[in-house]
Amino acid sequence: MLKNFQMDDAARNQMIEEIKRYFHEERGEELGDLAAMLILEFFASKLAPHFYNKAIQDGHEFMSLRLEDIFELNK
């Protein structure tokens, strides 16, 4: 999988099964393990960084607001 993206085997296998289930239920397509793994790797390498960065940004904004609230209590 990806060098900087660590995932244990159980989590990876669960995600592969979810991808296979999605394609079967939503698209009527049967995917094998390899195809599902390649889709997972695509999402992990191309899309996940955007979600990760957005989550970090949202967390930073949230914590900044909480810190402002705490500093207001000191006044």
C-alpha positions in Angstrom: 0.0 0.0 0.0 1.2 3.5 0.6 4.5 4.3 2.3 3.2 7.0 4.7 -0.2 5.5 5.2 -0.3 2.8 7.9 -3.3 0.5 8.1 -3.6 -2.8 9.9 -4.7 -5.8 8.0 -8.1 -6.0 9.7 -8.9 -2.4 8.8 -7.7 -2.8 5.2 -9.7 -6.0 4.8 -12.8 -4.4 6.2 -12.4 -1.4 3.8 -11.9 -3.8 0.8 -15.1 -5.7 1.8 -17.0 -2.3 2.0 -15.8 -1.3 -1.5 -16.9 -4.7 -2.9 -20.3 -4.4 -1.1 -20.8 -0.9 -2.4 -20.1 -1.9 -6.0 -22.4 -4.9 -5.7 -25.3 -3.0 -4.1 -25.1 0.3 -6.0 -23.7 -0.7 -9.4 -24.5 -4.4 -9.7 -20.8 -5.1 -10.2 -18.8 -7.9 -8.7 -15.3 -6.8 -7.7 -12.5 -9.1 -6.7 -10.1 -8.4 -3.9 -7.4 -7.0 -6.2 -9.8 -4.5 -7.9 -11.2 -3.4 -4.5 -7.6 -3.0 -3.2 -6.6 -0.9 -6.1 -9.6 1.3 -5.6 -8.7 1.6 -1.9 -5.2 2.6 -2.8 -6.4 5.2 -5.3 -8.7 6.8 -2.6 -5.9 6.6 0.0 -3.4 8.3 -2.3 -5.5 10.8 -4.2 -8.5 11.7 -2.1 -7.7 10.9 1.6 -5.1 13.7 1.9 -7.7 16.3 1.0 -10.1 15.0 3.7 -7.2 14.8 6.2 -6.1 18.3 5.6 -9.7 19.6 5.9 -10.1 17.8 9.2 -6.8 19.3 10.5 -8.0 22.7 9.4 -11.4 22.3 11.0 -9.7 21.0 14.2 -7.4 24.0 14.3 -10.2 26.4 13.9 -12.2 24.7 16.6 -9.3 24.7 19.0 -8.5 28.4 18.2 -12.1 29.4 19.1 -12.0 27.4 22.4 -8.7 29.1 23.3 -10.2 32.5 22.6 -13.0 31.5 24.9 -10.6 30.6 27.6 -8.6 33.8 27.3 -11.8 35.8 27.5 -12.4 34.2 30.9 -9.1 35.7 32.1 -10.2 39.3 31.4 
